[in-house]
Every structure is written in C-alpha cells, then in structure tokens.
C-alpha cells in the first residue's frame, strides 16, 4: 500500500514536472516568430514536388522541404546525411546505404528504406524532375546507365544496383529527395490514371503540400504567388540558435519593387537577375550588401559542326580567336570570368591547364587562311540568341562585329527558347551559332561533358554542335565509369583538351550570380564564404539552405525602428 | 424602352462572337512554334514522357479533332489542365479572376469618378488656370503608360515615403477572409472583418491608381470637349435665357448627352484593363488574371491561353452590352431607333 502511495506521488510529481516541459514544447512550436524569416523572390511558378521540379526556383524550395541520403557542402564536396555510411561492391555496380535511425517526416512517421525505394521508383516512373541524372534509357526504353534497380534490405538499409559503373553516383544523389511513402499513397488521385494503379502518383497533392523530412515544412503554398515554409521543430539534426523560423519564396516582382522591399526590410535576399545599375542602387541602402560568386553555369556560342562554314575546324578556331572575351567579362558582365575550356572553373574535375582562346586577330586570320574559306569575303553565318535573356543580344552583336573583322557576315536571329529547342532537333535547322547558357546537372565535370558532348544529347538544345564523335563518346563513358576520383579527373582533363582542340564551341564566360542581401541582420553562410574569398559551388538551390542561416531578430527590430 | 429583346439579340450575337473567338485563339495557340509538352516538361525530360503528355493533351491528333475534343470538354465545364500551374484552368481562373476583377473594379471607379469630374469642372471653367492644369495633367496621363505610373507611385509611396503597401493582396502573415466571391475587400466586409477590408483596400490603391491614370485622363479630355461642344448649342442657351439654374442645366441637360462618348470610351478602356493590367500586376506582385495570362502565353500553355482569352472575351462582350444599354438610356434617339428596328 505504501509502495502504491509512493508510486502515486511519483506519478503526480512527474506529471507536475512534465506540465511546464510540455507547455514549453508546445509553446515553442506555436511561438515561431514571424520576424524570424528569410524571404527571396525568383522565377515563378515553383514546383515543390521533387519528381517534377528542376530549376533554380524549384530547387531553392525543395532543399528546404526534403532530405537526401547525402548532402552537398558549399565547396562542392559531399557528406553523409540521412545515410550515415555506404558500401560499394567490388564491381562498382552495387551501392548499399545505411540509414540513420530516428529521422522523422513532418507528419511524425519515421523515414525508412522503403521510403527511399518508393521515392526512387516514383521519380523514374514519372520521368520528370532530376530523373535524367540518375537513370538513362535508350530509345527502346532499356536502362543503359544509372540506377537499374533499388530495394530495401531492411528498414535502415537500401541497395542500389547500377546498369554500369558510374563514378559520380554519390554526388549525383543530392538530387534524390526522400518522400514519405504512406503519406503520398494516402493522397493519390485515382481518378487520374496517368500512372496506372498509382493514379496521379500524388502529383496534384504535392503541388501545394510536402511529404518530406527536411528542416522546413510547407505552411502555405499559393500557386502563382508564394511559398511559406515553417521550421520543423523535430528536425533530426537539431537547430542552432538564431536559425530562421520561416522562409518565403515568391514571384519576382520587378526591379523597383525589389529595391522598395529591401529598403523596407520586406525582403532579405534579392533575385540574381537584376541589371548592374540595380545592384549599385541596392548598395546605397543602409544595411544592404551585394555578393557575387561564380556558378556552375557557363555562357557559350555553340557552333554547328555539320553545316558550312562551321563544319571546317580552322574556321571554328578562327572564330574562337576572333572573339573579344574581355568585353564580355569586363563590360557586359563585370563579375563573370572568361571560361577556361568547356567545364566551369568551379566544378570538380575542371582542367585549368587547357588552352584558353583569347582575342587575337593575327591568329584568327592564320586559321582562316588554313580553312576552306580562305580569301572569301562576306561568308554567311547564322546566329541565334535566346529572346528570354535580353543581355545575350549584346554578345550576339559583339560576335557580329568581331566576326566581320575576319570577313564573316553574321545574320542575327532573336528566338524564343522554345523555338531554339525546335531548331536544335535537326542538323539543317540548327543555326551556325547558338548563344546559350548551360548548367552542370551535378557537381562534376563529367556532368557538363556528358550532356554537352556525348552523341546522346544531339538533337537537343544542349548540343547544337552535332559533334557526333565516337571517340569522345567512348572517352566520356569510360571516364564516368571510373570510380577512382583522381583517375576519373585525369580522364576528364584529357577530354577537355581534345574538345578545345576541336573548337566546336566558343566558351565565352563562366557565369557569376550576384545577390543583394540584408547583411545587417541576416547571417548567410554562402555570403560569408564569398567575403572570405573562398570558392563556393553548391549544386543549384543549396546556396539558399535556410537552416544554416541566422536572423538577428533584435538587430532587425532596431533597424525597423529607424 | 424594350430592353428585353435588345439584350437577347445582343446575347445571341455574342454567342457567335465567342464561338469565332474560340476557334481563332485555339488555332493560334496551337500553331505558333514550340511544342507545349516539351516546354512544360523541360528540355531534359525523356522523349517517352513528353509523348505521354502530348497524347494526354490530344496534341498528337489533327487540329480539327483537337478542337472538337476541346469543345466537348468545355460543354462539360472543363477547360483542361494548365501546363504552368498543373491544375485545372477552371480552378486557376476562379482564383485569379476575382483578384483582377477587384482591382479593375476600383480602377473603374477612379476612371469614371475622376474622368467625369475633371472633365465637367474643366469644361465649366474652360480656359481658366484650372482648365489648363487639368489639360496638362491629362496629356501627361495619356502619354505615360500604366506601368510607368506604377513604378513612379511605388517609388514615391513605397520607397521614399512608406505609406502604402507595395506587394501582394494582403500584408504578409494576414490570413485571407473566408472565400465567398474571391474578392478580398468584398469577402472581408461580408465576414464583418473591417480590419481585413482596410488591409486589402490599401493594397489595391496604388495599382488601381496606376491603371486608372491613363484612361482617366483620356476620359477627362473627352468629357471636357463633349461638354464644350454641347455648351454652345442653342437649346442650352435658351435654357439659360429662361432662367433655368446653372446646376440643373449642367447636371441634367448638358452632362447627360455629353456622357455618351466618354462612357463608350471608358467602358472599352475598363475592359481593356483586364488584359493590359499584367505589367502593373507584376510590379505590385498582384496575383491576378492578367499576370497569369502573360505567363501562360510565354509558356505556350495552350489550354490556359484559350481559357484566359475566352474570359476576356466574355468581359468585353458584357461591358459592351452594358454600355449599349446605358447609351440607349442616355440618348432617346438610340432607343427609338432600336424600337423601329
């Protein structure tokens, strides 16, 4: 009886002690501070379904909502994340990942291997999003590269089998986002039979909801307007003091609105697409600073190597020597740097020793003299630039002027991107030159080489060169199948040398992204790195990983009072 | 005036107009270069996935068959899915149209009240300093496009003096009223939430003024010149000679016939605002139908393009019918002509 009484007292004591604890927990969840928010604007709409979204706007949101097996660092390397460790088989065809225990989805379910399997299969069944990075099929639908199959060995072990060795497989996994299988299955629209018994695979529901385990969860998603994310208090990796309680991404409103919102502290980070004058104006606003860093994108003029006159290697080299690169990187885009070969300099595997063409009319004329067009005047040349990127016109006009100096008559066409895609489908409709930005799909040189110069990308906008070289194809395949990183990078370097010698492209500049941000009250790891002079090349979207940022709420309140 | 047959006749004609418009826009949306499925799925989507979407959207069928299928779906209340928002176009229009309607509604009030008032006062005090100021203001208003006004107003009242909100329909974090009409000002009043009404109203002021200034200026000019023309007519001089008070002469005998031209122009301007509001909506981050319309056009979102254009077509036709009725009310000659016909 006495024991029972003691037990009762103990229960009451525990209950009394628990009340404030529960109260605090409940209060902390409910007391997210609306002022502790990071807001930015981007191209819209944003697709937050990881099997659909692929662009900058999409990935900025997806990385907040979903976890991945491994995680990219700001310097471009990767580290374990949901997967604590992994094994690779001797034939480099089987990867076994061991998952962390206790990772919770936003609805409280535990993340297991079954969710990883489901997310992978869903990605490939839908075939959109980043599926193309992790699996390649031939025209008959046979898997020829990437993940062939995936299975759960137990709750915390998942095994991927590859169709053939793929060296950058682990870095590429930053694009495999893990969804909560049971939650998605509960929200499948069976009335839409697009994916057979899987109905719409939850696509409609996932347009405005998330089924992730990431540090933030969807609080409100308004199609055509904005996404508001709220901190997930039970995030498995915990939280540091000052981490933002909310993030908001919304549609780009225009330059004046951005300036106004930055001045009124209604926006923390600007878009990267503002004109130079706008960044200068932003720097005039107290507390606002701008940063610029080199991305994994570069700007190029692709030369169609199958039609005259660009089918002549000396003609192409002449053009490469005739281009005034300094104007591009000093006058048109001051933060850009001249490209060194086909791979952006921030990408692991870039060959910095490759030949770099420069503006040299003597060499250009020498090459022209060796070409089949020697001595000819007003050689016709067609050049397209993308109507959606107005600054490309400056490059087109510069090219026209430079080419005229060696007797080439460039006819310029401004084309919507959709039309450029159509043109790229056949050799005949592809113009002599196409001014295009290209981005690496994952953080390695192999990504750029594979999608730009392997024959499989012929007929797409990513290869207006129509290079079609079996030797280059084989070299790329061999390099990508090399698991040893040093060896793989050597092979990448050799391919870059070969390409520069073939001059199928004029590699103009590596793109720099410039942002304005509220430096007085926002601590942004990427900005800190850039200011410290360290190179930063996170995969698309990860530069905005909000969990690592900090909002100095008191400082912000002080600024608002002024 | 027998309004019934008149309206019925106009409605019957409108059906044919809408039918013609649907054929035209359906064809234009589909024959302009670029594969909608490829644009929706992105350049890296596999061919089989693109082909699956093309089949789902019937883009692999002949144009005539596509139109027939579209018409069949429309008859069942389905405008198809948007490739941009990935949801039914009907749902998009239901969400975005009330926002634009609310904005254009306030714009219309500014145009009508501002345009007529300025025109009347200007005519009343013709060739005085006030008239000259209004004329100068009108010229400035007409030659400056709405988006330029939007930028100027935002700089003045958002950047220099932070008086008005400059983004969205409501202040950040404020929960919208329960949807009844989709127009926040109306819904907040119906819900008895005056705080929300004020918030939504404040968000409308700058974009509405920006949109209203050019057509309002035009309306003021037309009202003034129309009033000035009628002022010199013998009947008006007779009335003044008989001692009819100036207030009555101006309000009843002068203004009424003078409004025919301004009303026609204002109505067309208001209808056009639904379409050209896109820049102003974009600048103020206002999620309306005009901004949506431009976005779907840039993305070759065929179903959404047709849906938006059809809605705008209905707006134009409706406003035209309303104007015809008002004009018929104002001008007995038109009423009588209608009866004879």
Interface residues (C-beta under 8 A of the other chain):
Chain A: X34 X44 X45 X47 X52 X54 X55 X126 X127 X128 X131 X132 X137 X139 X141 X194 X203 X204 X207 X222 X223 X224 X225 X226 X248 X250 X251 X253 X254 X256 X257 X259 X260 X261 X263 X264 X266 X388 X416 X418 X419 X421 X422 X441 X460 X461 X462
Chain B: X33 X34 X35 X38 X39 X41 X42 X43 X44 X45 X46 X47 X48 X49 X52 X56 X84 X85 X86 X87 X92 X95 X96 X151 X154 X155 X158 X159 X162 X166 X167 X168 X172 X173 X282 X283 X284 X285 X287 X291 X292 X295 X298 X300
